[in-house]
């Protein structure tokens, strides 16, 4: 008895289709070979977008950059200077021609655990959103939320070295939340089912717990921005992907917000180099005067010689330091009180040496006593100059 091969063709086609579904699921990390079953939601995703490549690309850039830094750098990957050299955000550098760091910083990670947690969190939501809402909507959210959160962080701490993709991923989860909410009305096969949400819980939960303890305010802002943009872009998501016009409007609004936040931050100055030299300057000028006084008392220099050291060496060094300090533009609001104290110290210290010079030339004890009072006030001002 012979069997007609034509009878097996429909069955072979069905099995082949199942195998393709399994292969895609395994490639995207959604299923194991044992989880072969019909999934209308996955079928709907496949109809909208054949495969996701933007999310894997973002993950690949993050991982590749981390491995490259680890290979090329002798010291720890998480060293702030190392991260700064590779594109981390730092107010005085970013706002003085290095705006590209706002993007570069969100692909840098200081440690392997941080990298794994963030990439796992991104994969869970990104692979679904890219196929359900669309690639442009995902990229707009990822970059927009990451940049705006970075700008907020820089406005609060201009001299902090910041990096990491967590804020951008919080924005992606904001988009995911909006998509779930809008998918409740008029549910279709493309509405995210409860079963898919349950699969996201472990990695997403770890991501949120790991990152909320650090930079919580910035992360919540990013989540809110992603959610707000998602409400605009994901309208009618049960029937279709995000429309190009809605994505364009969201991208334009995000660009305007970025520009609005960037303008006040232009030209941030790092005052630390000028501030940190003040203690050394105090030691230098005091030592120079004490040495000159010792020589004067030992009759090795005259009164005029002592006055010349004050007038020709000490006062010019103090005046030069004050001139450099006052020439700084773009001092962050947090450092303006410190700069004011530094300016007060330099002014009082110059007054003390001028009075000392006058007292020496006129042999006036009263003037020399006034100089002592000014010197004490100057040192009190210097105590306030702390970063």
Secondary structure, DSSP 4 states (H G I P E B T S, - for coil): ----THHHHHHHHHHHHHHHHHHHHHHTTS--TT-----HHHHHHHHH-S---HHHHHHHHHHHHHHHHHHH-SS-TT-HHHHHHTT-B-HHHHTTT-TTHHHHGGG--SSHHHHHHHHHHHHHHHHHHHHHT-HHHHHHHHHHHHHHHHHHHHHH-TT--B--SHHHHHHHHHHHHHHHHHHSTT--TTSPPHHHHHHHHHHHHHHHHHHHTSSHHHHHHHHHHHHHHHHHHTTTTTTSSPPHHHHHHHHHHHHHHHHHHHHTTTT-B--HHHHHHHHHHHHHHHHHHHHHHHHHHTTSS-HHHHHHHIIIIIHHHHHHHHHHHHT---B-HHHHHHHHHHHHHHHHHHHHHHHHHHHHHHT-HHHHHHHHHHHHHHHHHHHT---
